[in-house]
Amino acid sequence: MPRKTHTDKEKRGGRGRSATGEMRTPRPKPKIDFTIDALDFKNTNLLKQFVTDQGRILPRKYTGLPAHYQRQLNRSIKRARQMLLMK
């Protein structure tokens, strides 16, 4: 049985996109309405917005925060748990 040969479209198509040039719409950038200073372990009202009912910290995909804000958020949530300000 002979081998299949690829056409030029298949070579340039890439990863399941249609040949029409369909582009993915970019994810909207969230507007952060608090400062980096507000991400403190004592500010439990703000921290509770980023935690589920079970107490899990929401990932960046859902919070939409930049990486350095998300790291500080994780740190402050864990500190608030240690101080028994949050569950």
Secondary structure, 3 states (H helix, E strand, C coil): CCCCCCCHHHHHHCCCCCCCCCCCCCCCCCCCCCCHHHCCCCCHHHHHHHECCCCCECCHHHHCCCHHHHHHHHHHHHHHHHCCCCC
